[in-house]
Amino acid sequence: MEGVRRSTIISVVLFTLLLFFGTASAATDFIKTSCKATRYPALCVKSLSMYPSAIQQSPKQLARIALAVSLDRARSASKYVSQLYKANGLKPRERAAVRDCMNNVGDSVYELARSAQELSRAGRKGSA
């Protein structure tokens, strides 16, 4: 009886592992296929392949995760450019160029955040 239980447990564990890795593999393939349509497919795959279990094979989840990753990276860039702007030793023209960059990155953060909010609203029941 002990041997039957052990083999049943082992079978269940192996089945669960196969199911998990099969699902992760399908999700990774979905990400790779979806990223082929982007301007930078290798960067897309690199950025999203860390989230196969969250994305699964859902275009909606892919869009949500892609927006979240983009927003996170844009916020990091904004912080970096802001620190660069505050650095001593910049010439007036350099400071103006960094300020323009800071404004553009800030606009990107704002637009990505709005897009994420809209996508979230679009997913709710009863939304138009």
PyMOL commands that set and color helices and strands:
alter all, ss='L'
color gray80, all
select helices_A, chain A and resi 2-35+41-48+52-55+59-86+92-122
alter helices_A, ss='H'
color red, helices_A
deselect
rebuild
show_as cartoon
